[in-house]
Amino acid sequence: MNINTSKNKQSTGSSSRRQIAYLGILGTSQLHLRNPCVIAWWSAAFPGLGHILLAKYLRGFVLFIWEVVINLNAHINLAILYTFTGRYQLAKEVLDTRWLLLYNAVYIFAIWDSYRTTVDVNNNYVLAAREDAEIQSFRINSLEINYLDKRQPWVAAFWSLLMPGVGQLYLHRLVNALFTLGWWIAILYYSKALPAIHLTFLGEFEQAKNILDEHWTLNISSVYLFGMYDAYVNTVENNKLFDWEQAKFLKKHYQYDGFCIPGNTNPARGDKVYIVSTFEHTIYLEKAITAIQMNGITKEAILAVPMDKRNEKRKLFDTIHQSDGLSLIDLATIFGTILMLFGTIYGFVLKLGPIFWGLVGLVVGFAIGLIIKLLLLRKYNDNRQNYKKATEVVLIIDCSEDKSEMVKDTLWNHHALGVSKLDLN
C-alpha cells in the first residue's frame, strides 16, 4: 500500500474525517479499491452479495433475504430451469404473477446500487488514504479478541470451499461468517444436496436427480463461489492493511531524529557497531524490536525504514508474503459460478445428474476463468524476478560490540530475511 506521508502531519482517528478501516470485536470493516463491474455481477448472481462484499452488511442481508423470499414464492428458479431445458410452457405456468412483479424493480436496484456504491467507496478510499488516519489494530473485551494479522489467502479460500462461511471465521468477520454459514446450511438442507452427493458417489445418478429440490439447488452455485471469493479477497486486503498499519507504527516510533546514520563522521563511537537486517511486514518484526529493547537497547538506537514497493509484475496467485489485489480469482469465480449453474440446470435432463454436471461446470468454469485472466494479464508482465519473499523493512540497530551477538541472534530467531554486522571504526 504505497501512501506517502509527511512526518510533520499528525493524523489521528478522532480528528480525521475518514478512516481506511475499523477494527471491532465482531470483525473488521475496510475500505479498498474494487472493480464496480465485478461487484455488480455478484449482485446480479444473487442480490445482496455485492453489498456484502462492500461490507454494507445490513443492506446486503435485506436484499439477500428478499431474493430468497420473492424468488421462492414466484418460482423464478423453476422457471429458469424449465426455460433452459426447453420446457417453455411449464416455465410460463409455474410462475406466480402475484410475486413475480415484485421482483424486477428490486433486482435491478441491487445491481445499480452496488455499482454506484462501489464507485463511492473507491472515492472515499482515495480520500481516506490521503488523510492517512491511524487505526486501532487490537481490540479486546470479555467476549472476544480481534487484531490485525497476516493470513494466507489460499487457506481462507480452501476452508470456504469446504464450507462457505468458515473462511470468514478464519478472518474474524463474525457477522458475515454467521450469515453465510447459516444460509449455506439452509440451502443444503432444503435442496437435499448432501443426500444427492452421497447417492452420486454411490453411482445412483437417477435417484440423486429425483431427490433434489430443483428450486433450492439452483441457489448453490452463487452462494458457494461467493463464500470462497469473499474470503480470498478480504484476506488479501487484510494483509495489505497489516503492512500499512505496521509501516505507520514503525515510522512514528522508530525513526528518531538524532539517530547516527552509518557513514557520518563520529570519532567518539568507540566500540559501537551497527547491525543491519531486513524483514517482511510481520508480527515477528515487532517482537524482535521489543525483545532487543528488553535487553538494554534504547528505542532511540533503533531505526526502522519501511520500504515503498515497486510495481512488480502481476502475480498469478496472492500469498501471505505478496499480493497485488489483481490475481486471477475474480474471473475464475465468475466463470465457475456461471458454468456450475448451467451444469446443475442441464444435469436435471442429462444422465449423470445435476451434482456431477454441476461439479464439472465448476471445475471447467474456474479453469476457463484462470486461463482468460492469465492471457489478459500477460501484457503487463515484464522480466523482473518474482521473489517469494521480499524486503519490506530495513532495520538498523546502533549497539555496543558486546551486545552485537545478542542482537543478531534475536533478529535471526524472529525470522529476519538477512542480518549483517557493520563496523566502521
C-alpha positions in Angstrom: 0.0 0.0 0.0 2.0 3.0 -1.3 0.9 6.0 0.7 3.3 8.9 1.0 3.0 10.7 4.4 4.6 13.7 5.9 6.4 13.4 9.2 5.0 16.7 10.3 1.4 15.5 9.8 -0.1 14.1 13.0 -3.3 12.4 11.9 -5.4 10.5 14.4 -8.6 8.6 14.1 -10.5 11.0 16.3 -9.6 14.1 14.2 -9.8 12.6 10.7 -13.0 12.7 8.7 -12.3 9.2 7.2 -10.6 6.1 8.3 -9.3 3.4 6.0 -10.5 0.6 8.3 -12.3 -0.1 11.6 -11.5 -2.9 13.9 -14.4 -4.1 16.1 -15.0 -7.1 18.3 -17.2 -8.7 15.7 -14.9 -8.1 12.7 -13.0 -5.7 10.6 -14.6 -3.3 8.0 -12.1 -1.9 5.5 -12.1 0.4 2.5 -10.2 -0.7 -0.5 -10.4 -0.4 -4.3 -12.8 -2.7 -6.0 -13.9 -3.2 -9.6 -17.5 -1.9 -9.8 -18.4 -4.4 -12.6 -17.3 -7.4 -10.5 -19.4 -6.2 -7.6 -22.4 -5.5 -9.9 -22.0 -9.0 -11.3 -22.3 -10.6 -7.8 -25.4 -8.6 -7.2 -26.8 -10.0 -10.5 -25.9 -13.5 -9.5 -27.7 -13.2 -6.1 -28.9 -9.8 -4.9 -27.2 -8.8 -1.7 -23.9 -10.5 -2.4 -22.4 -7.3 -4.0 -23.3 -5.2 -0.9 -21.9 -7.9 1.4 -18.6 -7.7 -0.5 -18.6 -3.9 0.2 -19.2 -4.6 3.9 -22.6 -3.0 3.6 -24.0 -5.8 5.6 -27.4 -4.6 6.7 -28.4 -3.6 3.1 -26.8 -6.8 1.8 -28.7 -9.0 4.3 -32.0 -7.3 3.5 -31.5 -7.8 -0.3 -30.4 -11.4 0.2 -33.4 -12.4 2.3 -35.7 -10.5 -0.2 -34.2 -12.6 -3.0 -34.8 -15.8 -1.2 -38.4 -15.0 -0.2 -39.6 -13.5 -3.5 -37.8 -16.0 -5.7 -39.2 -18.9 -3.7 -42.8 -17.7 -3.9 -42.6 -16.5 -7.5 -40.9 -19.8 -8.6 -38.4 -17.9 -10.6 -35.7 -20.6 -10.3 -38.0 -23.2 -11.5 -39.0 -21.0 -14.5 -35.3 -20.6 -15.3 -34.7 -24.3 -15.1 -37.7 -25.1 -17.4 -36.7 -22.3 -19.9 -33.1 -23.5 -20.3 -34.2 -27.1 -20.7 -36.7 -26.2 -23.4 -39.9 -26.7 -21.4 -41.3 -23.2 -22.1 -44.9 -23.9 -21.4 -44.1 -25.2 -17.9 -41.9 -22.1 -17.4 -45.0 -19.9 -18.0 -47.3 -22.0 -15.9 -45.0 -22.3 -12.9 -44.6 -18.5 -12.3 -46.8 -16.8 -9.7 -47.5 -13.3 -11.1 -48.6 -12.1 -7.6 -44.9 -12.3 -6.6 -43.2 -12.0 -9.9 -44.0 -8.3 -10.5 -42.4 -7.5 -7.1 -39.1 -8.9 -8.3 -37.9 -6.8 -11.2 -37.5 -3.4 -9.6 -35.5 -4.5 -6.5 -33.4 -6.9 -8.6 -32.3 -4.0 -10.9 -31.9 -1.7 -7.9 -29.5 -4.2 -6.2 -27.2 -4.2 -9.3 -27.4 -0.5 -9.9 -26.9 0.4 -6.2 -23.9 -2.0 -5.7 -22.2 -0.4 -8.8 -22.9 3.1 -7.6 -21.8 2.3 -4.0 -18.5 0.8 -5.3 -17.7 4.0 -7.1 -18.4 6.0 -4.0 -16.4 3.6 -1.8 -13.4 3.8 -4.2 -13.5 7.6 -4.0 -13.7 7.6 -0.2 -10.8 5.1 -0.1 -8.6 7.5 -2.0 -9.5 10.4 0.3 -9.0 8.2 3.4 -5.6 7.1 2.2 -4.6 10.7 1.7 -5.7 11.6 5.2 -3.7 8.6 6.4 -5.5 8.4 9.8 -4.3 5.9 12.4 -6.4 3.0 13.2 -6.6 0.8 16.3 -5.0 -2.5 15.4 -6.0 -4.5 18.6 -9.4 -4.9 20.3 -10.2 -7.0 23.3 -13.2 -7.3 25.7 -14.7 -10.1 27.8 -16.2 -11.9 24.9 -13.7 -11.8 22.0 -10.3 -10.6 20.8 -9.7 -9.1 17.3 -6.4 -7.9 15.9 -4.6 -7.3 12.6 -2.6 -10.2 11.4 -1.3 -11.7 8.2 -3.1 -14.7 6.9 -2.8 -17.0 3.8 -5.4 -16.1 1.1 -5.5 -19.7 -0.3 -6.1 -21.1 3.2 -9.2 -18.9 3.5 -10.3 -19.9 0.1 -9.8 -23.6 0.9 -11.8 -23.5 4.1 -14.6 -21.7 2.2 -14.7 -24.3 -0.5 -15.1 -27.0 2.3 -17.9 -24.9 4.0 -18.8 -21.4 2.9 -18.6 -19.1 5.9 -15.6 -20.8 7.6 -13.2 -18.7 5.6 -14.8 -15.6 7.0 -14.4 -17.1 10.5 -10.7 -17.6 9.7 -10.6 -13.8 9.0 -12.6 -13.0 12.2 -15.5 -11.5 10.2 -18.1 -12.9 12.5 -21.3 -11.3 11.3 -20.6 -12.2 7.7 -19.4 -15.7 8.7 -22.6 -16.5 10.7 -24.9 -15.2 7.9 -23.1 -17.0 5.1 -22.7 -20.2 7.2 -26.4 -20.1 8.3 -27.8 -19.6 4.8 -25.5 -22.2 3.3 -26.7 -24.8 5.8 -30.3 -23.8 5.0 -29.7 -24.1 1.2 -28.1 -27.5 1.6 -30.9 -28.8 3.8 -33.8 -27.6 1.6 -32.1 -28.6 -1.6 -31.3 -32.1 -0.2 -27.9 -31.7 -1.8 -26.0 -33.8 0.7 -28.1 -36.9 0.2 -27.8 -36.4 -3.5 -24.0 -36.1 -3.3 -24.0 -39.3 -1.3 -26.1 -41.1 -3.9 -24.0 -39.7 -6.8 -20.8 -41.1 -5.3 -22.6 -44.5 -5.0 -23.4 -44.3 -8.7 -27.2 -43.9 -8.1 -27.4 -41.0 -10.5 -31.2 -41.2 -11.3 -32.1 -41.4 -7.6 -29.8 -38.5 -6.8 -31.5 -36.4 -9.5 -35.0 -37.2 -8.2 -34.2 -36.4 -4.6 -33.0 -32.9 -5.3 -35.3 -29.9 -4.8 -34.9 -28.0 -8.1 -35.5 -24.5 -6.7 -33.0 -24.6 -3.8 -30.4 -26.5 -5.9 -30.1 -23.5 -8.3 -29.0 -21.3 -5.4 -26.0 -23.4 -4.6 -23.5 -22.1 -7.2 -23.8 -18.4 -6.4 -23.5 -18.8 -2.7 -20.8 -21.4 -2.8 -18.4 -19.5 -5.1 -19.2 -16.2 -3.4 -18.1 -17.6 0.0 -14.7 -18.5 -1.5 -14.2 -15.3 -3.4 -15.2 -13.1 -0.4 -12.8 -14.9 1.9 -9.9 -14.8 -0.6 -10.2 -11.1 -1.5 -10.7 -9.9 2.1 -7.6 -11.9 3.2 -5.5 -10.2 0.5 -6.7 -6.8 1.6 -6.3 -7.6 5.3 -2.7 -8.4 4.7 -2.1 -5.2 2.9 -3.8 -3.3 5.8 -1.4 -5.0 8.2 1.6 -3.8 6.2 0.2 -0.3 6.0 -0.6 -0.1 9.8 2.8 -1.5 10.8 4.7 0.8 8.5 2.9 3.8 10.2 3.8 2.4 13.6 7.5 2.0 12.7 7.8 5.4 11.2 6.2 7.0 14.2 8.2 5.2 17.0 11.5 4.1 15.4 12.7 7.0 13.3 14.5 9.1 16.0 15.8 12.4 14.6 19.1 12.0 16.5 19.9 8.5 15.1 23.5 8.4 13.9 23.4 7.3 10.3 26.2 4.8 9.3 28.9 6.7 7.5 28.5 10.0 9.3 31.7 11.3 10.9 31.6 10.5 14.5 35.0 10.0 16.2 33.6 9.2 19.6 31.8 6.0 18.6 34.4 3.8 20.4 33.3 0.1 20.3 29.9 0.9 18.7 28.7 -1.2 15.7 25.7 -1.3 13.5 23.5 -4.4 13.0 21.6 -4.2 9.7 18.7 -6.6 9.0 15.8 -7.0 6.6 12.3 -8.2 7.3 8.9 -8.7 5.8 6.0 -6.9 7.4 5.1 -9.4 10.1 4.3 -9.6 13.8 7.7 -11.1 14.4 9.4 -7.9 13.4 7.7 -6.1 16.3 8.6 -9.0 18.6 12.2 -8.7 17.6 12.3 -5.0 18.2 10.7 -5.2 21.7 13.0 -8.2 22.6 16.1 -6.1 21.7 14.8 -3.2 23.8 14.2 -5.5 26.8 17.9 -6.4 26.5 19.1 -2.9 27.0 19.0 -1.3 23.6 17.1 2.0 23.7 14.4 3.0 21.3 16.5 5.9 20.0 19.2 3.4 18.9 16.8 1.5 16.6 16.0 2.8 13.1 13.2 1.1 11.1 12.7 2.0 7.5 9.6 0.6 5.7 10.2 0.3 2.0 7.9 1.6 -0.7 7.1 -1.3 -3.0 8.0 -1.1 -6.7 5.1 -2.0 -9.1 6.1 -5.6 -9.7 4.7 -7.8 -12.4 1.1 -9.1 -11.9 1.1 -12.0 -9.6 -0.9 -15.1 -10.6 -1.5 -16.1 -7.0 -1.5 -14.0 -3.9 0.4 -15.2 -0.8 0.9 -14.1 2.8 4.1 -12.5 1.6 2.9 -10.7 -1.5 -0.4 -9.6 -3.1 -1.3 -7.0 -5.7 -5.1 -7.5 -5.4 -5.2 -8.3 -9.1 -4.9 -12.1 -9.0 -6.9 -14.4 -11.2 -9.5 -15.3 -8.7 -12.2 -12.8 -9.7 -12.8 -14.0 -13.3 -12.3 -17.6 -12.2 -15.1 -17.5 -9.6 -17.4 -15.7 -12.1 -17.0 -18.3 -14.8 -17.1 -21.1 -12.2 -20.4 -19.8 -10.9 -21.9 -19.5 -14.3 -20.9 -22.9 -15.6 -21.7 -24.6 -12.3 -25.2 -23.1 -12.6 -25.6 -24.3 -16.1 -24.2 -27.7 -15.2 -26.7 -28.0 -12.5 -29.6 -26.9 -14.7 -28.8 -29.3 -17.6 -27.9 -32.0 -15.1 -31.6 -32.5 -14.4 -32.0 -33.8 -18.0 -28.6 -35.4 -18.5 -27.8 -38.9 -17.5 -25.3 -38.4 -14.6 -27.4 -35.8 -12.8 -27.1 -32.2 -11.6 -24.5 -32.9 -8.8 -22.0 -34.5 -11.3 -22.5 -31.9 -14.0 -22.5 -29.0 -11.5 -19.1 -30.1 -10.3 -17.9 -30.4 -13.9 -19.2 -26.9 -14.6 -17.4 -25.6 -11.5 -14.0 -27.1 -12.5 -14.3 -26.2 -16.2 -15.5 -22.6 -15.5 -12.9 -22.0 -12.9 -10.2 -23.2 -15.3 -11.5 -21.1 -18.2 -11.5 -18.0 -15.9 -7.9 -18.6 -14.9 -6.8 -19.1 -18.5 -8.6 -16.0 -19.8 -7.3 -13.8 -16.9 -3.8 -15.2 -17.5 -3.9 -14.2 -21.2 -5.2 -10.8 -20.3 -2.5 -10.1 -17.8 0.4 -11.4 -19.8 0.9 -8.0 -21.5 1.6 -6.4 -18.0 4.3 -8.9 -17.2 8.0 -7.9 -17.5 11.3 -9.6 -16.8 11.5 -8.8 -13.1 12.2 -11.7 -10.8 9.2 -12.9 -8.8 10.5 -13.3 -5.3 8.6 -15.4 -2.9 9.8 -13.2 -0.1 10.8 -9.5 -0.5 12.5 -7.0 1.8 9.8 -4.7 3.2 11.5 -3.2 6.2 15.2 -2.4 6.8 16.2 -2.4 10.5 19.4 -0.7 11.7 20.4 -1.1 15.4 23.2 1.0 16.9 24.7 -1.1 19.7 27.9 -1.8 21.5 30.3 -4.6 20.4 29.4 -6.8 23.4 25.7 -6.8 22.6 26.1 -7.4 18.8 25.8 -11.2 19.0 22.7 -10.9 21.2 21.1 -8.6 18.7 22.0 -10.8 15.7 20.7 -13.9 17.4 17.4 -12.1 18.3 16.9 -11.0 14.8 17.6 -14.4 13.3 15.3 -16.0 15.9 12.4 -13.8 14.7 12.7 -14.7 11.0 14.8 -11.9 9.7 15.5 -12.3 5.9 19.1 -11.2 6.3 21.4 -9.9 9.1 24.8 -8.1 8.8 27.2 -6.5 11.2 28.7 -3.2 10.1 31.8 -1.9 12.0 33.0 1.5 10.7 35.7 2.1 13.4 
